[in-house]
Structure formats: structure tokens, C-alpha cells
Amino acid sequence: MPHQRHFFYPMERIKIAIIGDYNFTFNAHHATNLALDHAANFLDTEINYYWVRIIEVAQQKIGFFELYDAFWVAPGPYLNPFFLNGIFSRLMHLNKPVFITGEGFKLFIDFWVSKNGLNATGEKLISDNLVTGSYFEPIQINPKSKAFIKLYEHCAPNELSAVRYSLYPNLILDLMANHIEIEAVNQFEDPEAISIKDQFFFLALSYYPQVSSTRDIPHPVVYTFVKAAMNHQQRTHSSEET
């Protein structure tokens, strides 16, 4: 009887690169690590995550990005924020899960505006940070997409953030016309979560879901990101076999 191949692929440890300038005194950075641990425990998987400084990522060759299953652009402050434009461009071409939280939200929108030529007149389309001081401000999330409505179905919409931005109304329309989906807004009707429509998983949040995550109740957006990394790894193994 011929040997039959069963297409079952044992899950390897998920490898996630956390792109940011880690500082152990920043609560958001420490919370990023913990939120990944919470998600791994919830999904019964194992994660290896590595903080990589922005300047180091900018200097890496293409092979570096192949080492990881997913990428999380962590909150700032960033020592070299101008390098993020090149990093965003590379991440977009990988078709791997990409997750952005905090200050990276505005920087990604700036990158997208420049990439798609959405500000020919050079106007200021995004406000500066509207949160004053170095503390977390409570915000209320109002999901707009079907995916986010489902994510927050059993999760309180109250989040914390140290940044908040207001977008010029016409910019929001331009973004939506150029492959951006508004996933959620806050109580002021400003976008808090956006995604790229034609990407496998490319999500940017202005708020910090990792801060709200706990071991008992992992944050649904974070574990959805980890689950996307798991799915990508399994999909990669499947394509290699075929």
C-alpha cells in the first residue's frame, strides 16, 4: 500500500519582530511584551518576539524580513522616526501580518499620503498629538467595520492611549478612496483604527490595545494579530509542500 502524505504541519514557534526603540521605563513597551504573552496563552501557542531598533531595521537587507512571521511597530518615542517611511514600504511588500500602535499611526498615514500623492498643496492634514502630558487618556472605540464590530462584541470599547490625532475630513475620504478602510473611530469621530484593504493583515491603531490586555482577558485585537501570524506560518508551510 503506497504511503499517503497527510498535510498536517506542526506549529513552530511564531517569530514576531517588534520594531521600536525599547525602553523598560515605558509602560506601553512593557505592556507590548505582556500582551503577546497573553495572546500566546489564549491561543495555546508559543511566540518568540524580538525588539529591533528602528535604525537597525532600516539597515537590514531583505533577508532580515524573511526571518519573521509578523511585525509589530510599537509605540514611540522613536529615536529615528524618519526611517519608518522606508520600513513601511518594505513591510507592505511582504504580505505578512503588520500591526502598528501609538505614534506609528500618524507616521503611517503621513507615509500613505506621500506615497499616493494625496497632499499636492502641502496642507497640514493631520493634527499634532492632542493628548497633553505623559499619561494615558481614556477613549471610547466605536467599531465601523464588520471585523471590528465582531472583535468588540464581547469586549468593552474603553481603551487607553497617549496619542490622539484629528484628520482633515477630506483626507479621510481620500484615504478611503485609496485602499484604506476605517475600522473604528473614537467618541470625537476621529479614526482610531485603519487597515489596508488588499493586504493579508495590515492594521494601524492610534490607541494602545496592549495596555488594556490582561492574562485573564487578552485583548482581541492583539490575539487576532497573533492568530494572523499563525495562519501565515501555516499557509507558508502548505505552499512549500505543494
C-alpha positions in Angstrom: 0.0 0.0 0.0 1.6 3.3 -1.0 2.5 5.8 1.7 0.0 8.6 1.9 1.2 12.1 2.9 -1.0 13.8 5.4 -0.8 17.6 5.1 -0.5 18.3 8.8 2.2 20.8 9.8 3.2 21.0 13.4 3.2 24.6 14.5 6.6 26.1 15.1 7.2 29.0 17.4 5.8 32.2 16.0 8.6 34.8 15.4 7.5 38.4 15.7 9.7 41.4 15.3 8.8 44.3 17.4 10.1 47.4 15.6 10.8 50.2 18.1 13.3 51.8 20.4 12.6 49.7 23.6 12.8 51.4 26.9 11.9 49.4 30.0 10.6 52.5 31.8 7.8 53.0 29.2 4.7 51.2 30.3 3.5 50.8 26.7 6.7 48.9 25.8 6.4 46.6 28.8 2.7 46.1 28.0 3.5 45.1 24.4 5.5 42.1 25.7 2.8 41.1 28.1 0.0 41.4 25.6 1.9 39.0 23.3 2.3 36.6 26.2 -1.5 36.9 27.0 -2.3 36.1 23.3 0.0 33.2 23.2 -1.5 31.7 26.3 -5.0 32.3 24.9 -4.2 30.7 21.6 -2.1 27.9 23.1 0.9 28.7 21.0 4.5 29.8 21.6 5.9 33.1 20.5 9.5 34.3 20.2 9.4 38.1 20.0 12.4 40.3 19.5 12.7 44.1 19.8 14.7 45.6 17.0 15.6 49.2 16.9 14.3 51.3 14.0 17.7 52.3 12.8 18.8 48.6 12.8 15.7 47.6 10.8 16.3 50.3 8.3 19.8 49.0 7.7 18.8 45.4 7.2 18.6 43.6 3.9 15.6 41.8 2.5 16.6 38.5 4.1 16.0 40.0 7.6 12.3 40.3 6.9 12.0 36.7 5.9 13.1 35.6 9.4 9.8 36.7 11.0 6.2 35.6 10.7 4.8 39.1 11.6 5.8 42.6 12.6 4.6 45.0 15.3 5.6 48.6 15.0 5.5 49.5 18.7 4.6 52.9 20.2 7.3 55.6 20.5 9.0 57.7 21.3 11.2 56.9 18.3 14.8 57.9 18.1 14.8 57.9 14.3 11.2 58.2 13.1 12.2 59.3 9.6 13.5 55.7 8.9 9.9 54.4 9.3 8.9 55.5 5.8 11.4 53.1 4.2 10.3 50.4 6.7 6.6 50.8 6.0 7.4 50.5 2.3 9.2 47.2 2.8 6.6 45.8 5.1 3.8 46.5 2.6 5.5 44.2 0.0 5.8 41.2 2.4 2.2 40.3 2.6 2.8 39.3 6.2 0.8 40.5 9.3 1.8 44.0 10.2 0.5 45.7 13.4 1.1 49.4 14.3 0.1 51.0 17.5 0.5 54.5 19.0 2.6 57.2 17.3 3.2 55.0 14.3 -0.4 55.5 13.3 0.2 59.1 12.3 3.6 58.3 10.7 2.0 55.6 8.6 -0.8 57.9 7.4 1.9 60.5 6.5 3.7 57.8 4.5 0.5 56.7 2.8 -0.4 60.4 1.9 3.0 60.9 0.4 3.0 57.5 -1.4 -0.3 58.2 -3.1 0.2 61.9 -3.7 -2.8 63.0 -1.5 -1.4 66.3 -0.4 -0.3 68.2 -3.5 -0.8 71.6 -1.9 1.3 70.7 1.2 -1.5 71.5 3.7 -1.5 70.2 7.2 -4.0 67.3 7.1 -3.3 65.7 10.5 -3.2 67.4 13.8 -0.4 67.1 16.3 -0.9 64.9 19.3 -4.0 66.2 21.1 -3.1 64.4 24.3 -1.1 66.7 26.6 1.3 65.3 29.2 2.8 61.9 29.5 -0.2 60.0 30.7 -2.8 57.7 29.2 -6.1 59.3 28.2 -9.3 57.2 28.1 -11.0 56.9 24.7 -14.1 55.1 23.5 -13.9 53.0 20.5 -16.8 52.9 18.0 -16.2 50.0 15.6 -17.2 50.7 12.0 -16.2 47.6 10.0 -17.7 44.1 10.3 -14.4 42.7 11.6 -14.1 45.3 14.4 -17.7 45.0 15.4 -17.1 41.3 15.8 -13.9 41.8 17.7 -15.5 44.2 20.2 -18.7 42.1 20.5 -17.6 40.8 23.9 -15.0 43.5 24.8 -15.6 46.8 26.4 -15.0 49.7 23.9 -13.0 51.6 26.5 -9.3 52.0 25.6 -6.3 53.9 26.7 -3.9 56.0 24.6 -1.1 58.6 25.0 -1.8 59.9 21.5 -4.8 61.2 19.6 -5.0 62.8 16.2 -7.6 64.6 14.2 -7.7 64.1 10.4 -8.9 66.6 7.9 -12.3 65.3 6.7 -11.3 65.4 3.0 -8.2 63.3 3.9 -10.4 60.6 5.4 -12.3 60.5 2.1 -9.1 60.4 0.1 -7.7 57.6 2.3 -10.9 55.5 1.8 -10.6 56.0 -1.9 -7.0 54.7 -1.9 -7.4 51.3 -0.4 -7.7 52.3 3.3 -10.6 51.1 5.4 -11.6 52.9 8.6 -12.1 50.1 11.1 -13.0 52.2 14.1 -13.4 55.8 15.3 -13.4 57.4 18.8 -16.0 59.5 20.5 -14.9 62.5 18.6 -15.4 60.7 15.3 -11.7 60.7 14.5 -10.3 57.5 13.1 -8.6 55.3 15.6 -8.0 52.1 13.5 -7.3 51.8 9.8 -6.3 48.9 7.6 -5.1 48.4 4.0 -7.8 46.7 2.1 -5.8 44.5 -0.2 -3.2 43.3 2.4 -3.4 40.0 4.3 -3.3 41.8 7.7 -2.0 45.4 7.9 -3.6 47.2 10.8 -2.7 50.6 12.4 -4.2 51.8 15.7 -3.8 55.2 17.3 -4.6 53.7 20.7 -2.7 51.1 22.8 -4.6 47.8 23.0 -1.7 46.2 24.7 -2.2 48.4 27.8 -5.8 47.0 28.2 -4.8 43.4 27.8 -4.7 41.1 30.8 -3.8 37.4 31.3 -7.4 36.6 32.0 -8.8 38.7 29.2 -6.3 39.0 26.3 -7.0 41.9 24.0 -9.0 40.7 21.0 -7.1 42.9 18.5 -3.7 41.6 19.8 -4.7 37.9 19.7 -6.2 38.4 16.2 -2.8 39.7 15.1 -1.0 36.7 16.6 -3.6 34.4 15.0 -2.9 36.0 11.7 0.8 35.3 12.2 -0.1 31.6 13.0 -2.2 31.4 9.8 0.6 33.0 7.7 3.1 30.4 9.0 0.7 27.5 8.3 0.0 28.9 4.9 3.7 29.2 4.1 4.4 25.6 5.1 1.5 24.5 2.9 2.8 26.3 -0.1 6.3 24.9 0.4 4.9 21.4 0.4 3.0 21.8 -2.8 
